[in-house]
């Protein structure tokens, strides 16, 4: 018997870093997934990993420690008493910013649930995935694992006092084409989150102004999504990128990707995820615009992924 599971990749339209401090964010699942298969190979603790996921060169090597901690925590949390063989696959291209570790945690939790016939629901799977993320990434917001488990468009607000996080669903008229541009750099979430905290602690009033700007922007973004006003949504994505630049989480490569996408006609473009590497998301409704923006990104020497959100 082989237990199987999947977890969605994610992108964040609005909210990276701000969600850590209890502000609402808008994540959404991508059209790509990570898959996991688990099989009991003997009694006793531990696992053997076969990682067949496509990934940015150097990503798996750099993230080895994070993944050892993540997988071990999921196994402990789900009280697995056997040694497992875990095989990862799927079409989610692993890079910083697409929720690759959360997709992995969700897929493994689902596969264990199936293998051991635990009967867990999405909420329980989500808690297991969050445990894995906590071990791997330090103090994650919970946004990545929530998108990985539930899919679709979400409103997410972390309860910073320790209670349940607020999760809402946004229905939109139809899925939207996007392009993800890969900077080719990998950033460690724990370090970048820590740097934002240092910045906030050292310049509280200045950083608070940026946070207040974000709150107003996100309210507008919810309305734009509900009205399917993609032009407005793109403008707000551009503004969100500026705020992320101000809190020092962009980098030269991401800014270059953003500029290339906008110049090619993207309605909006911003970094997505941890920042300082990883991915940029461009809003490109329609196959023609999506193709044009993807080609512009590739012309600059970066990898582009065409997918949908919603």
Protein Blocks (a to p, Z undefined) as FASTA:
>chain_A
ZZdddddddddfbhghklmnopacdddddfbdcddddddfbgceddddddfbdcdehklm
mmmmmmmmmmmmmmmmnopabdcddddedjbdcdehilmmmmmmmmmmmmmmmmnonopa
fklmmmmmmmmmmmmnopaehlmmmmmmngpjddddddfkopacdddddddfbdcddddd
dehiacdfklmmmmmmmmmmmmmmlmmmmmmmmmmmmmmmmmmmmnopaklmmmmmmmmm
mmmmmnopacfklmmmmmmmmmnopabdcdehjbjiajdddddehjklmmmmmmmmmmno
pacddddeZZ
